Amino acid sequence: MATHVFTSIVSNYIPKARVLARGLKRFHPEFCFHLVLSDAIPEWLDLGDDFDSIITIADLGLENPEQWVFKHSLVEVGTGVKGFVLSNLLERANCSEVLYFDPDIIILAPLRGLLEAFQHASILLTPHLTEPENSLEGILDNEICALQHGVYNLGFLGVKNSPEGRRFAKWWADRLRDFCYDDIPNGLFTDQRWIDMVPAYFDDIRILRDSVYNVCTWNLNHRRVDGNLRDGISVNGRPVVFYHFSGLDSGAQEGMLKKYGGEMPALFELREWYLQECDRMGQATTSQIPWAYGCFDNGVPVTPVHRRRYRERIDLQNAFPNPYCTSDINHSYYHWFEANEQPKQSVVVAGA
C-alpha cells in the first residue's frame, strides 16, 4: 500500500510544484506524487524524478469538461478539481491514504506524524488559527478573514482510504462539481468553505492543532519561528514540518510577513531561499505561460462576465455545450454573447 500525494496547478506554477515535490521526495521517496494540471501539457514538461504522473481535466470523468471549466475562474478550477482527484486516487487498490498540498508549500521535515494520525482518523484538517487573537489587528486580519474564507486551510488535506474517507471524498466532489465559486457574499469560497461543515457531517476526523503544520503568516501571532537553513527551521522549539507561502505572487505574503513575522529572521531567509529555488526551476519563463482555458478558440479572452452569464443560465449551457467553440457563427456562445450581451455592456460603460 502506498501514500499518494498531489498538488493542483496550471502550467505557470510548475516551478513551485517542483520545489514542493523535491522537498517531499527528499524525506519520502517512496510516496507517489501526482501533478494535477488543469491546463494544456507543455511539450517541454519532463516529469523527471519529481512527478510520478500527470492528471489532467480529461482524466477526471467529468461529463462535459469544457463546459465545467468554462463556468469557473482559474482559481475555481484549480481548487474544484481537488475533490475529483481525491476520489480517483482513493479508488486505486494500492492507495492507503492521500495527502494534498498547495504548490506554494514546502516540506521541511518527515511527515511521520501525519501518517501516524491516520491510525485514529480518516480525515486530517489544519485550521487557519489554533489560538484566539488578542489584538484588534489580529482579529481583523486573521479571525475575520478565516470566517470569510473558511476555518480550515485547504492548502493541506489528508484522507485515509477507509469507508469514511471515501464517503467524505464523494460528498466533497459532489459539492465542488456545482458550487466551487469565489462568492463570499453568498457564503462560498471555492473548495474551502465547504470544509467548515465536515465536523458536523463526519465522525472520523483529526483537527491538527500542532504548530509544526501549515505554518503561515496568518498564524505567526502564536508561532515563534527560529533557526536557519543550515541548522534547521523550528517553530515554538520544534522542527517545522511544512511551511505555506500563501499570497506570494500577489505580494500579500511579504506584507503580512513583515507585519507578523518582522522579528523572525529565519522566515526572511526561508523566503529568499524559496524565491531562488523557484527561479532555479524556471519561474521567470513559466510565469508568462497563458492559461489554455483562458480564451475562446478564436483567441479572444474569456471574461468573468462571459463565465458568470453562462453558469447562471441553463438554457445557454444546453444551447452551447462547448462554450469555447466559435467555428459556427450562428451557433456559438461567443457570437450569442456578442449579439445579446455585449451591447448591454457598452451601454453601461457609455453611461458610467
C-alpha positions in Angstrom: 0.0 0.0 0.0 1.3 3.5 -0.9 0.8 7.0 0.2 -0.4 9.2 -2.7 0.3 12.9 -2.8 -1.0 15.5 -5.2 -0.9 19.2 -5.9 -3.2 21.2 -8.3 -1.7 23.8 -10.7 -1.8 25.4 -14.1 1.4 25.5 -16.2 2.8 28.7 -14.8 3.0 27.0 -11.4 5.2 24.1 -12.5 8.4 25.5 -10.8 6.6 25.8 -7.4 5.2 22.3 -7.8 8.8 21.0 -8.4 10.1 22.7 -5.3 7.2 21.0 -3.3 7.8 17.6 -4.9 11.6 17.7 -4.3 11.1 18.6 -0.7 8.6 15.7 -0.3 10.8 13.2 -2.2 13.8 14.2 0.0 12.1 12.7 3.0 9.7 10.3 1.4 11.0 8.9 -2.0 8.5 6.1 -1.6 5.5 8.4 -1.9 3.7 8.6 -5.2 3.4 12.3 -6.3 0.8 13.3 -8.8 0.8 16.6 -10.7 -2.7 17.7 -11.3 -2.5 20.1 -14.3 -5.7 22.0 -15.3 -4.1 23.2 -18.4 -2.5 22.1 -21.7 0.5 19.9 -21.1 3.6 21.9 -22.2 5.7 20.0 -24.8 8.8 20.7 -22.7 7.5 19.3 -19.5 9.7 16.5 -18.2 8.4 14.5 -15.2 11.9 13.6 -14.1 12.2 12.3 -10.6 9.8 15.0 -9.3 6.5 13.8 -10.5 5.2 10.2 -10.8 2.2 11.1 -13.0 0.2 13.9 -14.6 -3.5 14.0 -14.1 -5.5 16.4 -16.4 -9.1 17.6 -16.6 -9.7 14.9 -19.2 -8.8 12.2 -16.6 -11.5 13.2 -14.0 -14.6 11.6 -15.6 -16.5 14.9 -15.9 -19.5 14.6 -18.3 -18.6 17.8 -20.2 -15.2 19.0 -19.1 -15.1 22.1 -21.4 -18.5 23.3 -20.0 -17.5 22.7 -16.4 -14.2 24.6 -16.8 -15.8 27.5 -18.6 -18.1 28.2 -15.7 -15.1 28.7 -13.4 -12.2 31.1 -13.0 -8.7 29.8 -13.0 -8.6 29.6 -9.2 -12.0 28.0 -9.0 -10.9 25.3 -11.5 -7.7 24.6 -9.6 -9.5 24.1 -6.4 -12.6 22.5 -7.8 -10.7 19.5 -9.3 -9.3 18.5 -5.9 -12.5 16.6 -4.9 -12.5 14.6 -8.2 -8.8 13.8 -7.9 -9.2 12.7 -4.3 -12.0 10.3 -5.2 -10.0 9.0 -8.1 -6.9 8.2 -6.0 -8.9 6.6 -3.2 -10.3 4.1 -5.8 -6.8 2.8 -6.5 -6.2 -0.6 -5.0 -2.7 0.3 -3.7 -3.7 3.6 -2.0 -3.6 3.7 1.8 -4.1 7.4 2.1 -4.0 10.6 0.1 -2.3 13.9 1.1 -2.9 17.2 -0.7 -0.5 20.1 -0.6 -0.9 23.5 -2.3 2.0 24.1 -4.7 3.3 27.1 -2.6 4.1 24.8 0.3 7.5 23.4 1.2 8.2 20.3 3.1 10.9 20.8 5.7 10.7 17.6 7.8 9.4 14.0 7.5 5.6 13.5 7.5 5.6 10.6 10.0 3.3 12.5 12.4 0.7 12.9 9.6 0.8 9.2 8.8 0.5 8.2 12.5 -2.6 10.4 12.8 -4.3 8.1 10.3 -4.2 5.3 12.9 -7.0 7.1 14.7 -8.7 9.2 11.9 -9.8 9.2 8.3 -9.8 13.0 7.7 -6.9 15.3 8.7 -7.5 19.1 8.7 -5.4 22.1 9.7 -7.2 25.2 11.0 -6.0 28.6 9.9 -5.8 29.5 13.6 -5.3 27.4 16.7 -5.4 30.1 19.3 -7.6 33.2 19.7 -6.2 36.5 18.5 -5.6 39.1 21.3 -5.3 42.3 19.2 -7.8 44.2 17.0 -5.4 43.9 14.1 -5.2 40.2 14.6 -8.9 39.8 14.7 -9.4 41.9 11.6 -6.6 40.3 9.6 -6.9 36.7 10.7 -10.1 35.8 12.6 -12.5 37.7 10.3 -10.6 36.5 7.3 -11.0 32.9 8.4 -14.7 33.5 8.9 -14.9 34.7 5.4 -12.7 32.1 3.7 -13.1 29.1 5.9 -12.0 27.9 9.3 -9.7 25.2 7.9 -6.9 25.9 5.4 -7.2 23.6 2.3 -3.6 24.1 1.5 -3.4 20.8 3.2 -5.8 17.9 3.4 -5.2 14.3 4.4 -7.7 11.5 3.7 -7.4 7.8 4.6 -8.6 5.1 2.2 -11.4 4.0 4.5 -15.2 3.9 4.2 -15.5 7.3 5.9 -12.7 8.8 3.9 -14.3 7.7 0.6 -17.7 9.0 1.8 -16.1 12.3 2.5 -14.4 12.4 -0.8 -17.6 11.7 -2.7 -19.5 14.3 -0.8 -16.8 17.0 -1.3 -16.5 16.2 -5.1 -20.3 16.4 -5.4 -20.3 19.9 -3.8 -17.3 21.1 -5.9 -18.9 20.0 -9.1 -21.7 22.6 -8.8 -20.6 25.0 -6.1 -16.9 25.8 -6.2 -17.1 29.5 -6.7 -15.3 32.5 -5.1 -18.5 34.1 -3.9 -18.0 35.2 -0.3 -21.2 37.3 -0.2 -23.2 34.1 -0.8 -21.2 32.0 1.6 -18.9 30.3 -0.8 -15.1 30.4 -1.1 -14.0 27.8 -3.7 -13.4 24.4 -2.1 -12.6 25.7 1.3 -15.8 27.0 3.0 -17.4 23.5 2.4 -14.9 22.0 4.8 -16.4 24.0 7.7 -19.3 21.5 7.6 -17.1 18.4 7.8 -17.0 18.2 11.7 -20.8 18.2 11.6 -21.1 15.6 8.9 -18.3 13.1 9.6 -17.1 11.4 12.7 -13.6 10.1 11.9 -11.8 13.5 11.9 -8.5 14.8 13.4 -8.0 18.5 13.6 -4.3 19.1 13.7 -3.6 21.9 16.1 0.1 21.2 16.3 2.1 24.3 15.5 4.6 22.4 13.2 2.0 22.0 10.4 0.9 24.6 7.9 3.0 27.5 9.4 1.9 30.7 7.6 1.7 34.4 8.1 -1.9 34.2 9.4 -0.8 32.1 12.4 2.5 33.8 13.3 1.0 35.7 16.2 1.2 32.4 18.2 4.1 30.7 16.5 7.7 31.7 17.0 9.9 30.6 14.2 13.7 30.4 14.7 16.8 28.9 13.2 18.3 29.0 9.8 18.6 26.9 6.7 21.9 25.3 7.7 20.8 24.2 11.2 17.1 23.8 10.6 13.9 25.9 11.0 11.9 25.5 14.2 8.5 26.7 15.4 7.9 27.0 19.1 11.1 25.0 19.6 10.3 22.1 17.3 11.1 21.4 13.6 8.7 23.0 11.1 7.1 20.1 9.1 5.7 22.3 6.3 5.5 26.0 5.6 3.0 27.7 3.4 3.9 30.7 1.2 0.3 31.7 0.6 -0.1 35.1 -1.1 3.4 35.1 -2.5 2.6 36.1 -6.1 0.1 38.9 -5.1 2.6 40.5 -2.7 0.4 39.9 0.3 2.7 37.3 1.7 5.6 39.8 2.1 3.5 42.5 3.6 1.9 40.1 6.2 5.3 38.6 6.9 6.8 42.0 7.8 3.7 42.7 9.9 3.5 39.5 11.9 7.0 37.9 11.4 9.2 41.0 11.3 11.2 39.8 14.3 11.8 36.3 12.9 14.8 36.5 10.5 14.6 32.8 9.8 11.4 33.4 7.8 13.0 36.0 5.6 15.9 33.7 5.0 13.5 30.9 4.1 11.5 33.2 1.8 14.7 34.3 -0.1 15.7 30.6 -0.5 12.3 29.7 -1.8 12.3 32.5 -4.4 15.7 31.4 -5.6 14.6 27.8 -5.8 11.5 28.8 -7.9 13.8 30.8 -10.2 16.1 27.9 -10.5 13.2 25.8 -11.6 12.3 28.3 -14.4 9.8 30.6 -12.8 10.9 33.6 -14.9 9.9 31.7 -18.1 6.9 29.7 -17.0 5.2 32.6 -15.2 4.4 34.1 -18.6 2.5 31.0 -19.9 -1.1 31.8 -20.5 -3.9 29.5 -19.3 -5.2 27.2 -22.1 -8.8 27.7 -20.9 -8.5 31.5 -20.7 -9.6 32.2 -24.3 -12.2 31.1 -26.7 -10.8 29.0 -29.6 -10.6 32.2 -31.7 -8.1 33.7 -29.3 -10.5 36.2 -27.6 -10.1 36.2 -23.8 -12.9 34.8 -21.7 -14.0 37.4 -19.2 -15.6 37.0 -15.8 -18.9 38.2 -17.3 -18.7 35.5 -20.0 -18.3 32.9 -17.4 -20.9 34.2 -15.0 -23.6 34.6 -17.6 -23.0 31.1 -18.9 -23.2 29.5 -15.5 -26.3 31.4 -14.5 -28.3 30.2 -17.4 -29.2 26.6 -18.1 -30.6 27.4 -21.5 -27.2 28.7 -22.6 -25.5 25.6 -21.3 -27.9 23.4 -23.2 -27.7 25.5 -26.4 -23.9 25.7 -26.4 -22.4 22.6 -24.7 -18.9 23.6 -25.6 -18.8 27.4 -25.0 -15.2 27.7 -26.2 -16.1 26.7 -29.7 -16.6 29.7 -32.1 -16.5 28.0 -35.5 -20.2 28.3 -36.3 -21.2 31.9 -36.2 -24.8 31.0 -36.0 -24.4 28.6 -33.1 -21.7 29.6 -30.7 -21.8 31.1 -27.2 -19.2 33.7 -28.2 -21.3 35.1 -31.0 -24.5 34.9 -29.0 -22.9 36.9 -26.2 -21.6 39.5 -28.8 -25.1 39.9 -30.2 -27.1 39.9 -27.0 -24.8 40.9 -24.0 -22.0 43.0 -25.5 -24.4 45.9 -26.4 -25.6 45.9 -22.8 -22.0 46.1 -21.6 -21.3 49.0 -23.9 -24.3 50.9 -22.7 -23.2 50.5 -19.1 -19.7 51.8 -20.0 -21.0 54.7 -22.0 -23.3 55.8 -19.2 -20.7 55.3 -16.4 
